[in-house]
Amino acid sequence: MTKTAIGMIEEARARVSAVGPQAAAEHAAAGSVLLDVREAEEWQHGHIEKSVPAPRGLLEFFADPTSPRHKSALEPTKQVIVVCASGARAALAAATLQDMGYTDVAVLEGGFNGWKAAGLPTCEHDYAGI
């Protein structure tokens, strides 16, 4: 049977937990990784400071410790909170990370938009993630 995009997102959301913006900020301050899977243009127009940029299309390469493109901030045993604009891409990315052996993965509830709405700090600067 064919899967739809919405069906895949719902399936992913059922597999991963969600963390509210304030809790995500606290987790990040304690050492969790905020992984931003939005595209470079989105990230450069605003992102969470110290978030790790990794467009969803390159996620597997950045998350795989055996890949030459691996991002050292990504460790399968470290908590990773995935960020996108509102949560759909983050859910798909979080499920992918689980499939890759990441053991503590969550989605930022409401995504970057939820973070901003909660009044948490954001920043803008050039994209240096790829």
WONORKA-V676768 format. One record per backbone hydrogen bond with DSSP energy under -0.5 kcal/mol. NH is the residue of the N-H (numbers start at 1). CO is the residue of the C=O. Records with the same first field share a line. If there is no record, write none. Layout:
NH->CO ; CO
//
This chain:
8->4
9->5
10->6
11->7
12->8
13->9
14->10
15->11 ; 12
16->12
17->105
19->107
24->20
25->21
26->22
27->23
28->24
29->25
30->26
31->28
32->27
33->79
35->33 ; 81
36->34 ; 52
37->35 ; 83
43->39
44->40
45->41 ; 42
46->43
47->123
51->48
52->34
53->51
54->36
56->37
58->55
59->55 ; 56
61->58
62->58
63->59
64->60
65->63
67->64
70->67
71->62
72->70
74->71
75->73
78->75
80->104
81->33
82->80 ; 106
83->35
91->87
92->88
93->89
94->90
95->91
96->92
97->93
98->94
99->95
100->96
101->98
102->97
103->76
106->80
107->17
108->82
109->19 ; 107
110->86
111->108
112->84
113->85
114->110
115->111
116->112
117->113
118->114
119->116
120->115
123->47
128->126
//
